[in-house]
Amino acid sequence: MDTPSFRISVGRSLGNHRILLHSKLRDLRMITPNKFISFAESSLGHAEKVYAAVEQPISLGELYKKTSASIGSIELFLYAIEILHLSNALHVNLTTGIVSRC
C-alpha cells in the first residue's frame, strides 16, 4: 500500500499555526477564490484566460507563450488546462500536444 507523504507548511494566520497538508493537495487552495484569493488570481480565473486564448487548435507550448504574461507560472497554467480538460471545455491530444475547444 502506498503511504502518502506529508509536508509541513508554516504560514501566518490567526495563531501562526503549523498546518499539515498532503503534498498532492497543498496547492489546491489556489483553485477556488476566497476572501484572500480573488477570482482572477485563482486557477478558475486562469482557466478563463486560457480558454479565451484557444480560438483555434494550438500547441501547448504556443498556448503557454500566449498566456504566460497573464498567468505567471507553469503550475497555474497546468492547473487551468486540467480544469478545462476535466470539464470537457478543452480537448488535449496527448500524442500531438494540440489543444482545441470541445
Secondary structure as the mmCIF struct_conf table of DSSP 4:
data_model
#
loop_
_struct_conf.conf_type_id
_struct_conf.id
_struct_conf.beg_label_comp_id
_struct_conf.beg_label_asym_id
_struct_conf.beg_label_seq_id
_struct_conf.end_label_comp_id
_struct_conf.end_label_asym_id
_struct_conf.end_label_seq_id
HELX_LH_PP_P HELX_LH_PP_P1 ASP A 2 SER A 5
STRN STRN1 PHE A 6 VAL A 10
BEND BEND1 SER A 13 GLY A 15
STRN STRN2 ARG A 18 HIS A 22
TURN_TY1_P TURN_TY1_P1 SER A 23 ASP A 27
HELX_RH_3T_P HELX_RH_3T_P1 LEU A 28 MET A 30
TURN_TY1_P TURN_TY1_P2 ILE A 31 ILE A 31
BEND BEND2 THR A 32 THR A 32
BEND BEND3 LYS A 35 ILE A 37
TURN_TY1_P TURN_TY1_P3 PHE A 39 GLU A 41
BEND BEND4 SER A 42 SER A 42
HELX_RH_AL_P HELX_RH_AL_P1 SER A 43 ALA A 53
BEND BEND5 GLU A 55 GLN A 56
STRN STRN3 ILE A 58 SER A 59
HELX_RH_AL_P HELX_RH_AL_P2 LEU A 60 ILE A 71
HELX_RH_AL_P HELX_RH_AL_P3 ILE A 74 LEU A 86
TURN_TY1_P TURN_TY1_P4 SER A 87 ASN A 88
BEND BEND6 ALA A 89 ALA A 89
STRN STRN4 LEU A 90 ASN A 93
TURN_TY1_P TURN_TY1_P5 LEU A 94 GLY A 97
STRN STRN5 ILE A 98 ARG A 101
#
